[in-house]
Amino acid sequence: MKRNNGFLLQDALFALFVILICASLLVQGIYTLYVQRDLKINEKIEKKWFHTD
């Protein structure tokens, strides 16, 4: 196919696909950090399991 100073539909769809993947990874990363900020490790339980092994 000959290009006449423009984008093909295939190029535009591929770019949209890449942008959607990047956006979803960014949103998932932010959501993961937001959810895990309130998680605390119970040190007594962790130390107990560590010393019994």
Secondary structure, 3 states (H helix, E strand, C coil): CCCCCCCCHHHHHHHHHHHHHHHHHHHHHHHHHHHHCCCCCCHHHHHHHHHHC
